[in-house]
Amino acid sequence: MTNKATLISIFISIMLILGCSDSSTGPDNNNGGDNDGDNPPAASATADAGSDSDEIVGFEVVADGSGSSGSGSVRYSWTISSQPTNSSASLSDASTASPSFIPDLPGEYTLQLEVTSDGESDTDEVVFSAIAKRLFVDATNGADGDVNGYMQDSPLKTITKALSIYGQNENDAFLDIDTVRVAEGLYDDANGESFPLSFSGNLMVKGDQGVDRNNIHILSPDVAGDPAIYVGEGVTLRHLKVENGYTGGTFNGDPDAVFVTSGTDMNSSTVVLEDVTITMNAEEGKGISTGNNITLKLRGYDGARNLFDGNDVSLAYTNRFNTGNVKFNISDTDFSNPGDGGVIDVDDISNLTINVENSVFKAGSGNVNDSAFELKDEVDLTLDGVTITSKSDTESGERFKYGIVMNNDQPNTTIEVNNSNIKFTQWSAIMMRGSVVKVTNSLIEGVLTQESNVNLAYDAIRQLDGTLVVRGTTFRDINTSAIDIGGPNLPNDNDFYVDLGTSEELGNNTFENVGGWDVQVSRSGEVTSEIPALGNVWSNGADPRCSADYENGEIGVADQGGSLRWGSGSGEVCN
């Protein structure tokens, strides 16, 4: 009996355990409902409007509500709950997870997101801080109101107002202006501009690339005094015309078109002028002048070249105020119509470097244009791919007196002329004094051809002193001597020398149709060391003749002038 009772007790216990398993109180995997749906899960919704961020005025902002969730399908409803006063920004696709808007004024834009799911709702907010980076200016269609300038369809009227707003960058957390875009129009005092305009800091000022830059015209009034514009380190001007309207008379101040103000360090302080037209109306003003410690880059942009137009009265460049530490890089620029002073004048400056590439210098009309480059003080000058020529680039056009001229000895001046053309000068293409000049792979043509008779008063290259090295250069149609060697002068403390070709490096110079001597050695009683001139093609098409008469020889050496060696043989020397 006992064993039977025990078995029955065990059987009943097992059945009780199995029966209780259907109503377990363990974890609910159905959100509180039963398996047959008689008790459905609780409804829920969670809104997530995304993270706050900084954006840029005028550029599309896309909000992100994709982090929101719900117990069922999720519906989105976005609104702008706050925005800057006078802002007209509105939402697109406000019932999606990713609506968008374009902030039209600087400031905070608060977006509220309401999420609904299964009858439940939740809200969240996100704040977009819109920073103004650009200003738009349009002299014809703009207005200088407090809400203008941040969008292209609501531009300012004046550059003056734009610069005023730009000046508030440091004091307004929502301003970080770095670009001013200028539409077609005349920006003068009648438009409301206050001259001189002053550009500074890391600022890009650019005209509408879709129109002729000459129709985006900054014009200062016909008043003596300041430049039309001041430009400081960090500034880039692009696709604009800048003109000083002063027409001359009572001289007062420096009525230049562009004055580049002093920087902090020549190697790090940079101003860029690209795709610009610069013009003047008075001799007293210059196209561009510079202060100290600055690098100025005048260059083309996207295939467009710069133009300097001196209106037959003005220089293109000079330095002012005894400046120093200036680097001027010029490329893709056409210089035309300079005044009597020529194009580039170097005076009262220390540590100046000028590099010119792929540029053209043309003489003006009805003037005695002194030179493309007049060097009155020391400079490192490099020309590469440069043409210096008459106004019409023909023999009959108005001419520069000189291509490059030095007014005094400058032992620290270095001039390199590479792959360049100097054509149709009235007098010498290069007139050098105590300095270092190297001419390589270039063309010197049409010197003094405006005169009917040979004129030995000037020469294509006239070396009065200094080091002269010439390689791979053609002298063509020269109505005087091609090269006149007048030095080096004693005591020659700078170890100057002349090299027209050595056995290690042949000259490879060519002389064609030269009226005077191909090379004249006119020095007398100075340094009389032998001048190497090996490996050249002489104008008679054969070995050169030595003669004191240019009509009967290609090389002339003055008494006490030393000697010139044109070949390696014992007799291939003129003395």
Helices and strands as residue ranges (DSSP letters): H 2-20, G 21-23, E 45-46, E 53-56, E 61-62, E 69-70, E 75-82, E 100-101, E 107-117, E 120-137, H 159-166, G 169-171, E 175-182, E 185-187, G 189-191, E 197-199, E 204-207, G 213-215, E 216-220, E 229-231, E 236-244, E 258-260, E 270-279, E 288-290, E 294-299, E 306-309, E 317-319, E 323-331, E 333-336, E 344-346, E 349-357, E 360-362, E 369-375, E 380-384, E 387-389, E 400-406, E 414-418, E 421-423, E 430-432, E 436-440, E 443-445, E 459-463, E 467-471, E 474-478, E 481-485, E 498-499, E 510-514, E 519-521, E 531-532, G 550-552, E 555-557, E 564-565, E 573-574
